[in-house]
């Protein structure tokens, strides 16, 4: 139990996380004051249920960003294809095989992205931008551009069930959160990911298999997208090849807002969780306040820019001089 | 003779010739002047945005928001033609592109946000603007045929898009290779700190290059609207992939510091020929997207791999 003792609560929540926590708090107050219905159990369940797949995606993306590979731009399309695979497997076999098969496919897609980036020594942005269109196109081609419907009750329960007042996707999110946080904080793998992202040459010379670490980070995001895809398919009773266009933006925004450094090396899973909760609350709040859906694009884009803007203007020079 | 050196310098021309021979065998009509000119005209849409993207990449950045800028400009021109006349509508659309580009540039230089995140954010912001501007309306139809004549017609035997493309490439080539601004831009792309020390106004150069990229996207938006005689929120979908693919397949390196305008031009023709071929065999739009995505990866891979072999053989 040593590691638990070493870490104080104040260590757990670093500066970036505090910022997003404050932002979330202020947002909740603004929404709550304007529309108390926000606090209804039904609405809170809804917010958390919407947040769950996105948060799980953000957990995975955190690993990619932390390991110094910037981001995986293909996650939205990858999720659409994984949803199609899950629905296809479910209709052909049973839920267990569908879940295992989808997760395996996600890991495989991630391994493909990762190997291409790392072994081919190619920029991850270019590889994953290319794969964004490849995955999407495959999803369209195999479904012939129409949704696949599912009817299996127990699979649908994963997306819509409620246990003791808590939606099942939220429980799965919590489990994934604990697993991914533990992996990050209490294993040598987590430390190696950060070391690789911080300075991959130094990490290499200290004996870390940098290539392997980076590829595994892509595999992890692939697995997260599989879980997120399964939850979404279950929630929507169907898999459509059109789902998740622009999703990469949302996931990257959550990770960055949660305080993870874009160049890698610094960041936490809890930050990404808070980032996901922030965007889910924002989404819900804009709806409750009757603001049109497309304003969300603008608000989210601005928030992302503000979150990582680094004003070159020296604030001190604007203040009156000390007397 | 070193094959990789040969590939790096003349690779695209060779690949285009091979693909051309192949297409001519499948469909002898490919070699008709009419078809060839049409392919050039089709290539201009990818080429013009690719030219802007090449400049941005040479300057060490890149722009994911071009698709959204294209869409907004197309919608602006489509809505303004009936009320304000063609000339004003086109100018307004181009101005929108320049202003959005300047916005990108300011966010990147003054707020110090990486181009990748900044343009990913503005991609979404501008998409939101498109929806607000068009209020979710169905496609905006253009009824004034003169717009079509100006942007997609022909002067003699030569289509207007081809003329625009050639002018853009000559200007951009000269800017990149023979002006102080071009040298500054490449300097910033290869080493920003060093460029700053030598007294280059880095922020201004960056704002200008993103304004140019925005302008090229807006030009393509106007041309597309004129060609299709309509604009909707899907007009520029995926255009960032096209522009980036064309620039990178053309041999410009994502690490910045140099740009290959001739390569971008050839790559646009190459991509259009592939699309023509895919069309011939009856492949749908999704197969084309898949091919484009795969081509992007293969091209950067070939370049990196070829470079490695070159380094070893030295």
Boltz contact constraints between the chains, C-beta under 6 A:
constraints:
  - contact:
      token1: [A, 120]
      token2: [B, 301]
      max_distance: 6.0
  - contact:
      token1: [A, 121]
      token2: [B, 304]
      max_distance: 6.0
  - contact:
      token1: [A, 122]
      token2: [B, 300]
      max_distance: 6.0
  - contact:
      token1: [A, 122]
      token2: [B, 304]
      max_distance: 6.0
  - contact:
      token1: [A, 123]
      token2: [B, 254]
      max_distance: 6.0
  - contact:
      token1: [A, 126]
      token2: [B, 300]
      max_distance: 6.0
  - contact:
      token1: [A, 127]
      token2: [B, 297]
      max_distance: 6.0
  - contact:
      token1: [A, 130]
      token2: [B, 293]
      max_distance: 6.0
  - contact:
      token1: [A, 130]
      token2: [B, 296]
      max_distance: 6.0
  - contact:
      token1: [A, 130]
      token2: [B, 297]
      max_distance: 6.0
  - contact:
      token1: [A, 133]
      token2: [B, 241]
      max_distance: 6.0
  - contact:
      token1: [A, 133]
      token2: [B, 289]
      max_distance: 6.0
  - contact:
      token1: [A, 133]
      token2: [B, 293]
      max_distance: 6.0
  - contact:
      token1: [A, 134]
      token2: [B, 290]
      max_distance: 6.0
  - contact:
      token1: [A, 134]
      token2: [B, 293]
      max_distance: 6.0
  - contact:
      token1: [A, 134]
      token2: [B, 294]
      max_distance: 6.0
  - contact:
      token1: [A, 137]
      token2: [B, 286]
      max_distance: 6.0
  - contact:
      token1: [A, 137]
      token2: [B, 289]
      max_distance: 6.0
  - contact:
      token1: [A, 137]
      token2: [B, 290]
      max_distance: 6.0
  - contact:
      token1: [A, 140]
      token2: [B, 286]
      max_distance: 6.0
  - contact:
      token1: [A, 141]
      token2: [B, 286]
      max_distance: 6.0
  - contact:
      token1: [A, 249]
      token2: [B, 120]
      max_distance: 6.0
  - contact:
      token1: [A, 249]
      token2: [B, 124]
      max_distance: 6.0
  - contact:
      token1: [A, 294]
      token2: [B, 128]
      max_distance: 6.0
  - contact:
      token1: [A, 294]
      token2: [B, 131]
      max_distance: 6.0
  - contact:
      token1: [A, 294]
      token2: [B, 132]
      max_distance: 6.0
  - contact:
      token1: [A, 297]
      token2: [B, 124]
      max_distance: 6.0
  - contact:
      token1: [A, 297]
      token2: [B, 127]
      max_distance: 6.0
  - contact:
      token1: [A, 297]
      token2: [B, 128]
      max_distance: 6.0
  - contact:
      token1: [A, 298]
      token2: [B, 125]
      max_distance: 6.0
  - contact:
      token1: [A, 298]
      token2: [B, 128]
      max_distance: 6.0
  - contact:
      token1: [A, 301]
      token2: [B, 121]
      max_distance: 6.0
  - contact:
      token1: [A, 301]
      token2: [B, 124]
      max_distance: 6.0
  - contact:
      token1: [A, 301]
      token2: [B, 125]
      max_distance: 6.0
  - contact:
      token1: [A, 304]
      token2: [B, 121]
      max_distance: 6.0
  - contact:
      token1: [A, 305]
      token2: [B, 107]
      max_distance: 6.0
  - contact:
      token1: [A, 305]
      token2: [B, 113]
      max_distance: 6.0
  - contact:
      token1: [A, 305]
      token2: [B, 121]
      max_distance: 6.0
  - contact:
      token1: [A, 308]
      token2: [B, 113]
      max_distance: 6.0
  - contact:
      token1: [A, 309]
      token2: [B, 111]
      max_distance: 6.0
  - contact:
      token1: [A, 309]
      token2: [B, 113]
      max_distance: 6.0
  - contact:
      token1: [A, 310]
      token2: [B, 112]
      max_distance: 6.0
  - contact:
      token1: [A, 312]
      token2: [B, 112]
      max_distance: 6.0
